[in-house]
Amino acid sequence: MDANEKGGQAANKTLGKDTEKFNTQYKKVYQSFRERPKTMLQVSIETGILRANICRYVAKMRSREHVQVIRMGLCPYTHFEAGFYSTDESLFKKSDVSQLKLFSDAI
């Protein structure tokens, strides 16, 4: 085996570890938001996952429509206004497609 092959295998092993870590963290974040609506900072403090990673996971969940901002309120840690997210679909706000269609027909 030459040096290039060894380097490629090392990169694949590292990539596999990163993917595994991503999936584990993603699941923890998903479950944490499922317990009750929380801010990203609350989830970060509860899980020990960096808030930057949580922001990335929430963006991915939003694109898949797996998370929603349930309400806006004061974060219990920062005392600034923040979104409280949930992955519990029973709490999701239903969008009114008929109202959106009114605007698209007018154009």
VOBA-1610 file (N, C-alpha, C; in pm, whole numbers, padded with zeros to 5 digits, always signed):
BEGIN
Met+00084-00117+00000Met+00000+00000+00000Met+00089+00124+00000Asp+00063+00219-00089Asp+00147+00338-00093Asp+00091+00446+00001Ala+00160+00556+00012Ala+00124+00662+00106Ala-00012+00723+00073Asn-00044+00735-00057Asn-00173+00793-00096Asn-00290+00708-00050Glu-00275+00576-00059Glu-00383+00488-00016Glu-00403+00497+00135Lys-00292+00503+00210Lys-00301+00515+00356Lys-00372+00644+00394Gly-00338+00754+00327Gly-00399+00883+00355Gly-00548+00882+00327Gly-00587+00817+00220Gly-00729+00807+00186Gly-00807+00729+00289Gln-00748+00621+00338Gln-00815+00541+00441Gln-00828+00619+00570Ala-00725+00694+00606Ala-00730+00774+00728Ala-00840+00880+00718Ala-00852+00941+00601Ala-00955+01042+00581Ala-01093+00980+00594Asn-01113+00860+00539Asn-01242+00793+00549Asn-01276+00758+00693Lys-01177+00714+00771Lys-01202+00682+00912Lys-01241+00807+00988Thr-01174+00918+00962Thr-01206+01044+01028Thr-01345+01089+00987Leu-01376+01081+00861Leu-01507+01121+00813Leu-01614+01037+00877Gly-01591+00908+00893Gly-01688+00820+00957Gly-01713+00859+01102Lys-01607+00896+01173Lys-01621+00938+01312Lys-01700+01069+01320Asp-01672+01162+01229Asp-01744+01289+01227Asp-01891+01267+01198Thr-01921+01180+01103Thr-02060+01151+01068Thr-02132+01087+01186Glu-02065+00995+01253Glu-02124+00929+01369Glu-02150+01031+01481Lys-02055+01120+01503Lys-02070+01224+01606Lys-02185+01317+01569Phe-02194+01354+01441Phe-02303+01440+01392Phe-02437+01373+01420Asn-02451+01246+01383Asn-02578+01176+01401Asn-02615+01166+01548Thr-02518+01138+01635Thr-02545+01128+01778Thr-02589+01262+01834Gln-02517+01368+01799Gln-02554+01501+01848Gln-02688+01545+01792Tyr-02711+01519+01665Tyr-02838+01556+01601Tyr-02955+01492+01675Lys-02942+01364+01709Lys-03048+01293+01781Lys-03069+01349+01920Lys-02960+01384+01990Lys-02972+01444+02124Lys-03047+01577+02117Val-03012+01658+02019Val-03076+01789+02002Val-03224+01769+01969Tyr-03253+01678+01878Tyr-03392+01649+01840Tyr-03474+01609+01963Gln-03419+01516+02043Gln-03489+01467+02162Gln-03507+01577+02265Ser-03408+01661+02281Ser-03417+01769+02378Ser-03529+01866+02342Phe-03540+01902+02215Phe-03648+01991+02171Phe-03784+01922+02181Arg-03786+01790+02181Arg-03911+01715+02188Arg-03971+01719+02329Glu-03885+01730+02432Glu-03932+01730+02571Glu-04028+01845+02598Arg-03989+01963+02556Arg-04072+02084+02571Arg-04007+02193+02487Pro-04078+02299+02451Pro-04016+02407+02374Pro-03900+02469+02451Lys-03787+02485+02383Lys-03666+02539+02444Lys-03592+02629+02346Thr-03507+02713+02402Thr-03418+02793+02318Thr-03296+02707+02282Met-03223+02753+02182Met-03102+02681+02144Met-02999+02683+02258Leu-02994+02792+02333Leu-02900+02800+02444Leu-02937+02700+02553Gln-03066+02686+02582Gln-03108+02587+02681Gln-03063+02447+02641Val-03082+02412+02515Val-03042+02280+02466Val-02891+02266+02475Ser-02818+02372+02442Ser-02673+02367+02449Ser-02626+02340+02592Ile-02683+02408+02688Ile-02644+02391+02827Ile-02683+02252+02878Glu-02802+02205+02841Glu-02850+02073+02887Glu-02771+01957+02827Thr-02732+01970+02701Thr-02667+01858+02632Thr-02515+01869+02629Gly-02461+01989+02649Gly-02317+02008+02638Gly-02270+02021+02495Ile-02363+02033+02401Ile-02330+02048+02258Ile-02315+02197+02229Leu-02211+02233+02154Leu-02189+02373+02121Leu-02310+02433+02050Arg-02340+02559+02085Arg-02457+02624+02027Arg-02442+02640+01875Ala-02321+02658+01828Ala-02299+02667+01683Ala-02346+02540+01613Asn-02319+02425+01673Asn-02365+02298+01616Asn-02517+02289+01622Ile-02575+02333+01733Ile-02721+02328+01747Ile-02785+02416+01641Cys-02728+02532+01615Cys-02781+02620+01509Cys-02781+02548+01375Arg-02674+02475+01348Arg-02664+02400+01222Arg-02769+02289+01217Tyr-02786+02218+01328Tyr-02885+02110+01332Tyr-03027+02164+01318Val-03055+02277+01381Val-03188+02338+01371Val-03214+02381+01227Ala-03113+02436+01160Ala-03130+02476+01019Ala-03165+02354+00934Lys-03098+02242+00959Lys-03127+02120+00884Lys-03268+02070+00917Met-03306+02074+01045Met-03440+02031+01086Met-03547+02121+01024Arg-03521+02251+01019Arg-03617+02344+00960Arg-03638+02314+00811Ser-03529+02285+00742Ser-03541+02256+00599Ser-03622+02129+00576Arg-03619+02039+00672Arg-03697+01915+00663Arg-03833+01926+00731Glu-03862+02044+00786Glu-03986+02072+00858Glu-04004+01979+00978His-03892+01953+01051His-03895+01868+01170His-03893+01949+01298Val-03877+02080+01288Val-03875+02168+01405Val-03946+02297+01369Gln-04002+02361+01471Gln-04073+02486+01446Gln-04058+02576+01567Val-04054+02707+01544Val-04058+02802+01655Val-04201+02801+01707Ile-04217+02765+01832Ile-04351+02756+01892Ile-04394+02891+01946Arg-04299+02963+02004Arg-04330+03095+02057Arg-04200+03174+02072Met-04216+03303+02090Met-04104+03391+02123Met-04119+03429+02270Gly-04006+03439+02338Gly-04011+03477+02479Gly-03871+03507+02529Leu-03862+03536+02657Leu-03732+03567+02717Leu-03660+03438+02751Cys-03536+03430+02706Cys-03451+03315+02738Cys-03424+03319+02888Pro-03440+03206+02957Pro-03416+03206+03102Pro-03270+03232+03140Tyr-03177+03215+03047Tyr-03036+03237+03076Tyr-02989+03378+03040Thr-03027+03426+02922Thr-02979+03555+02875Thr-03075+03670+02906His-03201+03637+02927His-03308+03736+02951His-03329+03826+02830Phe-03292+03777+02712Phe-03321+03843+02586Phe-03426+03761+02512Glu-03496+03827+02420Glu-03598+03756+02343Glu-03534+03650+02254Ala-03595+03534+02254Ala-03543+03422+02175Ala-03658+03334+02131Gly-03631+03252+02029Gly-03731+03156+01982Gly-03726+03030+02066Phe-03843+02978+02099Phe-03854+02851+02169Phe-03897+02747+02065Tyr-03809+02653+02039Tyr-03828+02554+01934Tyr-03882+02424+01992Ser-03952+02349+01906Ser-03999+02216+01944Ser-03998+02125+01822Thr-03970+01997+01848Thr-03981+01897+01742Thr-04106+01812+01761Asp-04188+01848+01860Asp-04314+01778+01885Asp-04419+01830+01787Glu-04453+01749+01688Glu-04543+01794+01581Glu-04682+01830+01631Ser-04723+01779+01746Ser-04855+01814+01800Ser-04859+01962+01842Leu-04744+02024+01859Leu-04737+02166+01896Leu-04719+02258+01776Phe-04694+02202+01657Phe-04668+02283+01538Phe-04791+02364+01500Lys-04764+02484+01452Lys-04869+02569+01398Lys-04898+02523+01255Lys-05022+02509+01224Lys-05060+02467+01089Lys-05065+02589+01000Ser-04999+02584+00885Ser-05003+02697+00792Ser-05133+02691+00713Asp-05188+02808+00688Asp-05314+02817+00614Asp-05280+02838+00467Val-05279+02729+00392Val-05241+02732+00251Val-05340+02815+00169Ser-05466+02817+00208Ser-05565+02892+00132Ser-05535+03041+00134Gln-05486+03095+00248Gln-05450+03236+00253Gln-05329+03265+00165Leu-05233+03175+00164Leu-05115+03195+00080Leu-05154+03192-00068Lys-05252+03111-00101Lys-05295+03098-00240Lys-05361+03227-00287Leu-05427+03300-00198Leu-05489+03427-00235Leu-05387+03524-00292Phe-05270+03530-00231Phe-05168+03622-00276Phe-05104+03576-00406Ser-05087+03447-00424Ser-05024+03399-00547Ser-05117+03416-00667Asp-05249+03409-00644Asp-05345+03428-00754Asp-05350+03574-00799Ala-05321+03667-00707Ala-05329+03810-00738Ala-05215+03856-00827Ile-05107+03782-00829Ile-04989+03827-00906Ile-05002+03797-01052
//
